[in-house]
């Protein structure tokens, strides 16, 4: 079990903070105090890991503040120390980055940002590296540099090539950074991954219209198999089980693997039947 602790209450935010979006607390020690209490409470009681924040290279997850790996590390370092003091066995996962290129002040390239995290001490302040290897409409084993699909309506992976479009591109990109920084013995934890299936709720998620439930099932199983064969992947958390039930018609619902009535969809059955050992 992984706890992702990804929000700060309004009272902890900096003066003048944009409260329409999530963002870090004014004082990183406030966050550290909280995760210390969580680690102490659940140590040895079924919680194996804590993820420190989420998609901090994306503007609306970082309070519309400047996207800074140094600032994130200022949050992670005291949090890591606090968790380990309270529960030495707790696995501390660095906040998973969102797969992205450089998009002005809206997003930072995740691989570049990860390297900057290492520049500011990530190796010493993490037990695992968080990742969100989204699939978009790119097959799980596709090479982002050569993948082709002339029938796809959403053209991002094919006309604007970048590693972040593809599950494999994100995972291998992070692994390369880890190896280059002498951190090869550590594992990547995919704290969120999956493939959306249409109809897309809007064109920002147009890639969902290119995916079928059968492809979602096939690629999800392959992702787990690939990760096992790689040997450098830890926990993998599929996004998601039941948002078609709890948030029908939402963006999140496109990833659900049961329908609005709780009936299993193909991915659910494929995972149930997948060899686990």
Buried (B, 14 or more C-beta within 10 A) or exposed (E): EBBBBBBBEEEBBBEEBBEEBBBBBBBBBBBBBBBBEBBBEBBEEEBBBBBBBBBBBBBBBBBBBEBBBEBBBBBBBBBBBBBBEBBEEBBBBBBBBBBBBBEEEEBBBBBBBBBBBBEBBBEEBBBBBBBBBBBBBBBBBBEBEEBEBEEBEBBBBBEEBBBBBBBBBBBBBBBBBBEEBEBEEBBBBBBBBBBBBBEBBEEEBBBBBBBEBEBBBBBBBBBBBBBEEBEBBBBBBBBBBBBBBEEEEEBBBBBBBBBBEEEEBBBBEBBEEEEEE
